[in-house]
């Protein structure tokens, strides 16, 4: 545990950031999971809504630096490809 006051504050801030990041990451994973389940079931309309929501959350996570921008793009691309395959 740090002794310097500013270092103690840094530890507190990094804990808060970590919890916020974990929350966002978990939310993104949940929506991606929901979208994939819907894609597998064959419901194109419902899957489209879930894919859109997951894409929005991925963009937000990438903008905040919680998820790497290329990882967000890759995940969005995969979901969009699966949705396009379902709609075809």
N, CA and C atoms as a LAMMPS dump frame, in Angstrom:
ITEM: TIMESTEP
0
ITEM: NUMBER OF ATOMS
264
ITEM: BOX BOUNDS ff ff ff
-5.0000000000000000e+02 5.0000000000000000e+02
-5.0000000000000000e+02 5.0000000000000000e+02
-5.0000000000000000e+02 5.0000000000000000e+02
ITEM: ATOMS id mol type element x y z
1 1 1 N 0.84 -1.182 0
2 1 2 C 0 0 0
3 1 3 C 0.888 1.249 0
4 2 1 N 0.585 2.215 -0.853
5 2 2 C 1.422 3.409 -0.926
6 2 3 C 1.303 4.292 0.318
7 3 1 N 2.356 5.064 0.559
8 3 2 C 2.375 5.971 1.704
9 3 3 C 2.076 7.412 1.29
10 4 1 N 2.382 7.755 0.078
11 4 2 C 2.204 9.123 -0.403
12 4 3 C 0.741 9.351 -0.727
13 5 1 N 0.247 10.531 -0.346
14 5 2 C -1.173 10.836 -0.484
15 5 3 C -1.659 10.744 -1.937
16 6 1 N -0.894 11.297 -2.864
17 6 2 C -1.298 11.261 -4.276
18 6 3 C -1.306 9.831 -4.814
19 7 1 N -0.398 8.998 -4.33
20 7 2 C -0.367 7.596 -4.75
21 7 3 C -1.577 6.841 -4.227
22 8 1 N -2.003 7.181 -3.008
23 8 2 C -3.21 6.563 -2.445
24 8 3 C -4.425 6.926 -3.291
25 9 1 N -4.48 8.184 -3.707
26 9 2 C -5.587 8.641 -4.56
27 9 3 C -5.556 7.92 -5.909
28 10 1 N -4.345 7.707 -6.432
29 10 2 C -4.197 6.987 -7.702
30 10 3 C -4.753 5.572 -7.598
31 11 1 N -4.494 4.92 -6.483
32 11 2 C -4.984 3.553 -6.27
33 11 3 C -6.51 3.554 -6.266
34 12 1 N -7.099 4.515 -5.577
35 12 2 C -8.568 4.618 -5.51
36 12 3 C -9.136 4.86 -6.9
37 13 1 N -8.534 5.794 -7.631
38 13 2 C -9.014 6.112 -8.981
39 13 3 C -8.907 4.913 -9.914
40 14 1 N -7.783 4.178 -9.826
41 14 2 C -7.61 3.025 -10.716
42 14 3 C -8.602 1.923 -10.378
43 15 1 N -8.957 1.77 -9.101
44 15 2 C -9.984 0.793 -8.721
45 15 3 C -11.334 1.172 -9.331
46 16 1 N -11.668 2.457 -9.235
47 16 2 C -12.939 2.921 -9.793
48 16 3 C -12.976 2.71 -11.302
49 17 1 N -11.879 3.039 -11.981
50 17 2 C -11.8 2.851 -13.437
51 17 3 C -11.932 1.381 -13.799
52 18 1 N -11.265 0.526 -13.022
53 18 2 C -11.308 -0.918 -13.278
54 18 3 C -12.743 -1.433 -13.179
55 19 1 N -13.46 -1.012 -12.149
56 19 2 C -14.846 -1.455 -11.987
57 19 3 C -15.717 -0.962 -13.134
58 20 1 N -15.509 0.291 -13.547
59 20 2 C -16.283 0.84 -14.657
60 20 3 C -15.983 0.075 -15.94
61 21 1 N -14.703 -0.209 -16.171
62 21 2 C -14.313 -0.952 -17.37
63 21 3 C -14.888 -2.358 -17.363
64 22 1 N -14.843 -3.02 -16.206
65 22 2 C -15.395 -4.367 -16.098
66 22 3 C -16.882 -4.361 -16.413
67 23 1 N -17.578 -3.346 -15.926
68 23 2 C -19.014 -3.233 -16.153
69 23 3 C -19.315 -3.093 -17.644
70 24 1 N -18.578 -2.221 -18.319
71 24 2 C -18.8 -2.003 -19.753
72 24 3 C -18.467 -3.265 -20.537
73 25 1 N -17.331 -3.895 -20.219
74 25 2 C -16.928 -5.121 -20.916
75 25 3 C -17.963 -6.226 -20.743
76 26 1 N -18.463 -6.354 -19.53
77 26 2 C -19.467 -7.372 -19.246
78 26 3 C -20.753 -7.104 -20.029
79 27 1 N -21.149 -5.842 -20.086
80 27 2 C -22.36 -5.467 -20.816
81 27 3 C -22.216 -5.786 -22.305
82 28 1 N -21.068 -5.473 -22.86
83 28 2 C -20.804 -5.752 -24.276
84 28 3 C -20.886 -7.25 -24.539
85 29 1 N -20.235 -8.047 -23.686
86 29 2 C -20.244 -9.497 -23.864
87 29 3 C -21.661 -10.056 -23.78
88 30 1 N -22.459 -9.522 -22.853
89 30 2 C -23.832 -9.985 -22.685
90 30 3 C -24.643 -9.741 -23.944
91 31 1 N -24.551 -8.536 -24.507
92 31 2 C -25.337 -8.214 -25.702
93 31 3 C -24.874 -8.993 -26.916
94 32 1 N -23.564 -9.249 -27.015
95 32 2 C -23.049 -10.06 -28.117
96 32 3 C -23.599 -11.483 -27.992
97 33 1 N -23.604 -12.011 -26.764
98 33 2 C -24.13 -13.347 -26.52
99 33 3 C -25.605 -13.425 -26.91
100 34 1 N -26.387 -12.418 -26.493
101 34 2 C -27.811 -12.389 -26.828
102 34 3 C -28.011 -12.359 -28.348
103 35 1 N -27.208 -11.549 -29.024
104 35 2 C -27.324 -11.432 -30.483
105 35 3 C -27.001 -12.764 -31.152
106 36 1 N -25.949 -13.44 -30.687
107 36 2 C -25.572 -14.72 -31.291
108 36 3 C -26.643 -15.783 -31.081
109 37 1 N -27.246 -15.792 -29.9
110 37 2 C -28.317 -16.754 -29.63
111 37 3 C -29.484 -16.501 -30.577
112 38 1 N -29.834 -15.239 -30.767
113 38 2 C -30.946 -14.879 -31.649
114 38 3 C -30.6 -15.195 -33.106
115 39 1 N -29.346 -14.984 -33.489
116 39 2 C -28.918 -15.311 -34.853
117 39 3 C -29.042 -16.811 -35.11
118 40 1 N -28.685 -17.614 -34.101
119 40 2 C -28.776 -19.067 -34.255
120 40 3 C -30.223 -19.545 -34.334
121 41 1 N -31.113 -18.821 -33.631
122 41 2 C -32.522 -19.245 -33.626
123 41 3 C -33.211 -18.941 -34.952
124 42 1 N -32.647 -17.993 -35.723
125 42 2 C -33.197 -17.7 -37.041
126 42 3 C -34.16 -16.524 -37.089
127 43 1 N -34.329 -15.824 -35.984
128 43 2 C -35.208 -14.645 -35.948
129 43 3 C -34.443 -13.433 -36.478
130 44 1 N -34.658 -13.081 -37.726
131 44 2 C -33.883 -12.018 -38.37
132 44 3 C -34.183 -10.645 -37.781
133 45 1 N -35.454 -10.352 -37.51
134 45 2 C -35.824 -9.015 -37.013
135 45 3 C -35.264 -8.786 -35.617
136 46 1 N -35.507 -9.732 -34.718
137 46 2 C -35.015 -9.606 -33.346
138 46 3 C -33.491 -9.6 -33.315
139 47 1 N -32.881 -10.436 -34.149
140 47 2 C -31.419 -10.493 -34.209
141 47 3 C -30.852 -9.161 -34.695
142 48 1 N -31.532 -8.534 -35.664
143 48 2 C -31.074 -7.242 -36.176
144 48 3 C -31.036 -6.184 -35.095
145 49 1 N -32.072 -6.156 -34.249
146 49 2 C -32.108 -5.197 -33.139
147 49 3 C -30.966 -5.449 -32.156
148 50 1 N -30.757 -6.713 -31.819
149 50 2 C -29.7 -7.049 -30.862
150 50 3 C -28.311 -6.764 -31.432
151 51 1 N -28.135 -7.021 -32.721
152 51 2 C -26.841 -6.738 -33.364
153 51 3 C -26.58 -5.238 -33.354
154 52 1 N -27.629 -4.456 -33.624
155 52 2 C -27.486 -2.995 -33.602
156 52 3 C -27.095 -2.506 -32.207
157 53 1 N -27.74 -3.036 -31.185
158 53 2 C -27.423 -2.641 -29.81
159 53 3 C -25.995 -3.034 -29.448
160 54 1 N -25.603 -4.255 -29.8
161 54 2 C -24.248 -4.721 -29.511
162 54 3 C -23.217 -3.857 -30.231
163 55 1 N -23.508 -3.47 -31.483
164 55 2 C -22.584 -2.625 -32.245
165 55 3 C -22.426 -1.263 -31.585
166 56 1 N -23.537 -0.724 -31.11
167 56 2 C -23.498 0.578 -30.444
168 56 3 C -22.634 0.512 -29.182
169 57 1 N -22.819 -0.553 -28.397
170 57 2 C -22.037 -0.707 -27.171
171 57 3 C -20.552 -0.94 -27.478
172 58 1 N -20.273 -1.687 -28.539
173 58 2 C -18.877 -1.887 -28.938
174 58 3 C -18.23 -0.563 -29.333
175 59 1 N -18.965 0.27 -30.064
176 59 2 C -18.443 1.582 -30.45
177 59 3 C -18.163 2.445 -29.228
178 60 1 N -19.081 2.428 -28.273
179 60 2 C -18.886 3.215 -27.056
180 60 3 C -17.668 2.73 -26.277
181 61 1 N -17.544 1.408 -26.162
182 61 2 C -16.398 0.845 -25.458
183 61 3 C -15.085 1.19 -26.132
184 62 1 N -15.081 1.169 -27.465
185 62 2 C -13.87 1.504 -28.215
186 62 3 C -13.554 2.991 -28.073
187 63 1 N -14.574 3.839 -28.057
188 63 2 C -14.364 5.28 -27.93
189 63 3 C -13.771 5.628 -26.564
190 64 1 N -14.173 4.888 -25.545
191 64 2 C -13.679 5.135 -24.192
192 64 3 C -12.333 4.465 -23.926
193 65 1 N -11.899 3.626 -24.877
194 65 2 C -10.613 2.951 -24.717
195 65 3 C -10.691 1.703 -23.852
196 66 1 N -11.902 1.227 -23.601
197 66 2 C -12.081 0.033 -22.777
198 66 3 C -11.821 -1.212 -23.613
199 67 1 N -12.261 -1.161 -24.86
200 67 2 C -12.022 -2.241 -25.817
201 67 3 C -11.182 -1.647 -26.941
202 68 1 N -10.232 -2.405 -27.441
203 68 2 C -9.409 -1.899 -28.539
204 68 3 C -10.286 -1.697 -29.77
205 69 1 N -10.018 -0.637 -30.499
206 69 2 C -10.888 -0.279 -31.63
207 69 3 C -10.92 -1.354 -32.713
208 70 1 N -9.827 -2.033 -32.911
209 70 2 C -9.813 -3.096 -33.925
210 70 3 C -10.588 -4.318 -33.459
211 71 1 N -10.523 -4.59 -32.171
212 71 2 C -11.303 -5.706 -31.633
213 71 3 C -12.799 -5.407 -31.767
214 72 1 N -13.177 -4.155 -31.498
215 72 2 C -14.578 -3.755 -31.635
216 72 3 C -15.016 -3.89 -33.094
217 73 1 N -14.176 -3.449 -34.008
218 73 2 C -14.499 -3.531 -35.433
219 73 3 C -14.632 -4.984 -35.871
220 74 1 N -13.74 -5.834 -35.387
221 74 2 C -13.775 -7.256 -35.748
222 74 3 C -15.059 -7.912 -35.245
223 75 1 N -15.429 -7.628 -33.999
224 75 2 C -16.648 -8.219 -33.444
225 75 3 C -17.893 -7.723 -34.161
226 76 1 N -17.92 -6.432 -34.483
227 76 2 C -19.057 -5.871 -35.222
228 76 3 C -19.162 -6.516 -36.597
229 77 1 N -18.026 -6.684 -37.246
230 77 2 C -17.992 -7.269 -38.58
231 77 3 C -18.525 -8.696 -38.564
232 78 1 N -18.117 -9.463 -37.573
233 78 2 C -18.565 -10.853 -37.483
234 78 3 C -20.07 -10.938 -37.255
235 79 1 N -20.579 -10.078 -36.369
236 79 2 C -22.023 -10.078 -36.117
237 79 3 C -22.796 -9.665 -37.373
238 80 1 N -22.294 -8.635 -38.056
239 80 2 C -22.968 -8.146 -39.264
240 80 3 C -22.969 -9.215 -40.355
241 81 1 N -21.854 -9.947 -40.468
242 81 2 C -21.762 -11.011 -41.465
243 81 3 C -22.775 -12.124 -41.174
244 82 1 N -22.893 -12.486 -39.902
245 82 2 C -23.848 -13.53 -39.52
246 82 3 C -25.282 -13.071 -39.782
247 83 1 N -25.555 -11.782 -39.519
248 83 2 C -26.895 -11.241 -39.757
249 83 3 C -27.205 -11.227 -41.251
250 84 1 N -26.232 -10.84 -42.059
251 84 2 C -26.424 -10.794 -43.512
252 84 3 C -26.682 -12.201 -44.058
253 85 1 N -25.969 -13.175 -43.519
254 85 2 C -26.149 -14.56 -43.943
255 85 3 C -27.559 -15.041 -43.599
256 86 1 N -28.051 -14.612 -42.431
257 86 2 C -29.389 -15.005 -41.987
258 86 3 C -30.465 -14.371 -42.858
259 87 1 N -30.26 -13.109 -43.238
260 87 2 C -31.257 -12.378 -44.018
261 87 3 C -31.277 -12.793 -45.479
262 88 1 N -30.172 -13.374 -45.967
263 88 2 C -30.088 -13.769 -47.384
264 88 3 C -30.917 -14.995 -47.696
